[in-house]
Amino acid sequence: MSRRLFLQGTTAAFSAAAMGAAASVSAKEMVRPTPLYGPPPGVAKLNANENPYGPSPAALKAMMQASQKGAYYVYDSVMRLKTMIAERHGLTPDHIALGSGSSAGLVAAAIVAAHKGSILGPDLFWDTTAKVVEVQNIGEIKRLPKLDSLAIDLDAMYAAIDDSVSMVQVTNPNNPTGMLIDPVAMRNFCIKASKKCTVLADEAYNELTDNGDANSVIPLIKQGHDVIVARTFSKIYGLAGMRVGYLIAQPEKIQEMQRYGIGWYGLNQAGLAGAIASYEDHKFMDYSRAKVKEAREMVSAAVKENGLTALPSVTNFMFVNLGDLNAETFRAEMEKENVLIRGIYRDYTNWSRVSMGYLEDVEKYTSALPKVLHRMS
């Protein structure tokens, strides 16, 4: 618990004890501690791409057992998970780097790239980790021009690679759009582009697609191409709070990136145990995909019924076109209905991202949608 939350809770408890039940303090003035885990009761949390159905039963059991061994560091668990990932793809553990979610590895990749040149990406992609180079004033992100379709133009990206570019970053499926690149086009692009610079494929949502293996460029690493693939246990596996992710790349590239950050040393036994138990849990992943698809269908129907459109998504979120309405105002109005969604991305002021949660929470979104649109019209 943070110091702020601790003080909130103790202050409220002290006040109640000191003044009694008949204290002349209104409920609105009382400090109420927020829930430690997850959203408050009655709030639909659809502003982050967690899988609320996870961790899986197998992961929960493994995490409980691992927590009893929390006195020990994680080297053995790290090696086990790295070996599992490597064997699945016909690689060696030296091709794998584990970290706190995929974010740690993505930050390391960005820093390495920034020391050699600029990072090239689409105008709209999950750029939070890449921005570290601009925040630290060690590099820059070059962006492609906007497209009306919001798709990633691989031909334009390849043409934009010059001697100043050290790494191209492609999020596939993309966030926040939810769109997937044609796998053949993506593979061909990576082969060509990796001859000029490093290609970073952020595949955080790969397992949510109907055919993750076909949509991945991991096989190109086995073939020797200068490609980095980022994956995470935060999405379909439902382990966002346990912070486990990984990079797959050529061993020399892994060594280069591991110079920035503490890597697996920052992981914990419970998170690794959950990841190990989840990695081949296809039954749970199939169940999660089915629930996500059902939720997407609910949102798609509601969007259409209310005269809006959305991009074709293969992930656990959708990007909704609000027309002339402002996405930040829309977010604030939905919050009044106890529905949390995302606001404006960059300067895409009329696009609103909603994530898929429990079906009853998605139903809150679909029920609130016409009311909020009416208030804003």
Secondary structure, DSSP 8 states (H G I E B T S, - for coil): --HHHHHHHHHHHHHHHHH-TT-S--TTTS-----SSSS-TT-EE-SS---TT-S-HHHHHHHHHHHTTTTS-SHHHHHHHHHHHHHHTT--GGGEEEESTTHHHHHHHHHHHHTTSEEEE-SSS--TTTTHHHHTTS--EEE----TT----HHHHHHT--TTEEEEEEESS-TTT-----HHHHHHHHHHHTTTSEEEEE-TTGGGSTTTTTT--HHHHHTT-SEEEEEESSSTT--GGG--EEEE--HHHHHHHTTSS-GGGG--HHHHHHHHHHTT-HHHHHHHHHHHHHHHHHHHHHHHHTT-EE---SSSEEEEE-TTS-HHHHHHHHHHTTEE----BTTBTTEEEEE---HHHHHHHHHHHHHHHHHH-
